[in-house]
Amino acid sequence: MSAINKLIEKKRKNNPVFEQEFRKEDHRLKAAVALMKLREENGLSQRELAEKIGKPQSTIARIENGSMNVSVQLLDEIAAGMDKELIIQFK
């Protein structure tokens, strides 16, 4: 484990506010990466994906750059528009 990962883990254990914010950012990052991967695997630009699902291109951009806390409803709409199934898991 790197020094930065050790520091992050220590802060997560000792600081509930840090833990909460870390989890929020982690969720936004995972959603961003998943959407970008889905879009790129299908050879779509942000604009093309947005048109396909009936949303503004800016929505796709905000999800992908991590500035939007995307809802499950919106993720489900994206999945449906791409003929995919949205799967949510607890680990």
C-alpha positions as CSV (number, residue, x, y, z in Angstrom):
1,M,0.0,0.0,0.0
2,S,1.4,3.4,-1.0
3,A,2.0,6.2,1.5
4,I,-1.0,8.2,0.2
5,N,-3.3,5.2,0.4
6,K,-2.2,4.6,4.0
7,L,-2.9,8.3,4.8
8,I,-6.3,8.1,3.2
9,E,-7.2,4.9,5.1
10,K,-6.1,6.5,8.4
11,K,-8.1,9.7,7.8
12,R,-11.1,7.6,6.8
13,K,-11.0,5.6,10.0
14,N,-10.4,8.6,12.2
15,N,-12.5,11.3,10.6
16,P,-16.2,10.6,9.9
17,V,-16.6,13.8,7.8
18,F,-13.6,12.8,5.7
19,E,-15.1,9.3,5.3
20,Q,-18.4,10.7,4.2
21,E,-16.9,13.1,1.6
22,F,-14.5,10.4,0.4
23,R,-17.4,8.0,-0.2
24,K,-19.4,10.7,-2.1
25,E,-16.4,11.4,-4.4
26,D,-15.8,7.7,-4.9
27,H,-19.4,7.2,-6.0
28,R,-19.2,10.2,-8.5
29,L,-15.9,8.9,-9.9
30,K,-17.3,5.4,-10.4
31,A,-20.4,6.7,-12.1
32,A,-18.2,8.9,-14.3
33,V,-15.9,6.1,-15.3
34,A,-18.8,3.6,-15.9
35,L,-20.6,6.1,-18.2
36,M,-17.5,7.1,-20.1
37,K,-16.7,3.4,-20.6
38,L,-20.2,2.6,-21.8
39,R,-20.2,5.6,-24.2
40,E,-16.8,4.8,-25.6
41,E,-17.5,1.1,-26.0
42,N,-20.5,2.1,-28.2
43,G,-18.4,4.6,-30.2
44,L,-20.6,7.5,-29.2
45,S,-19.7,11.1,-28.5
46,Q,-21.3,12.8,-25.5
47,R,-23.7,14.6,-27.9
48,E,-24.7,11.3,-29.6
49,L,-25.3,9.6,-26.3
50,A,-27.3,12.6,-25.0
51,E,-29.5,12.5,-28.1
52,K,-30.0,8.8,-27.8
53,I,-31.3,9.1,-24.2
54,G,-33.1,12.4,-24.6
55,K,-30.9,14.4,-22.3
56,P,-28.7,17.5,-22.8
57,Q,-25.1,16.9,-23.7
58,S,-24.2,19.0,-20.7
59,T,-25.7,16.3,-18.4
60,I,-23.4,13.7,-19.9
61,A,-20.4,16.1,-19.5
62,R,-21.3,16.8,-15.9
63,I,-21.6,13.1,-15.0
64,E,-18.3,12.3,-16.8
65,N,-16.4,15.1,-15.1
66,G,-17.7,14.2,-11.7
67,S,-19.5,17.5,-11.0
68,M,-22.9,16.0,-10.9
69,N,-24.2,13.6,-8.3
70,V,-26.2,11.4,-10.6
71,S,-29.4,9.8,-9.4
72,V,-30.3,6.1,-9.8
73,Q,-33.3,7.3,-11.9
74,L,-31.0,9.0,-14.4
75,L,-28.6,6.0,-14.5
76,D,-31.7,3.8,-15.2
77,E,-32.8,6.1,-18.0
78,I,-29.3,6.0,-19.5
79,A,-29.3,2.2,-19.2
80,A,-32.7,1.9,-20.9
81,G,-31.7,4.2,-23.7
82,M,-28.6,2.1,-24.3
83,D,-30.6,-1.2,-24.1
84,K,-28.6,-2.1,-21.0
85,E,-29.6,-3.3,-17.5
86,L,-28.6,-1.1,-14.5
87,I,-27.3,-3.3,-11.7
88,I,-26.7,-2.0,-8.2
89,Q,-24.8,-4.0,-5.7
90,F,-23.9,-3.8,-2.0
91,K,-20.5,-5.1,-1.2
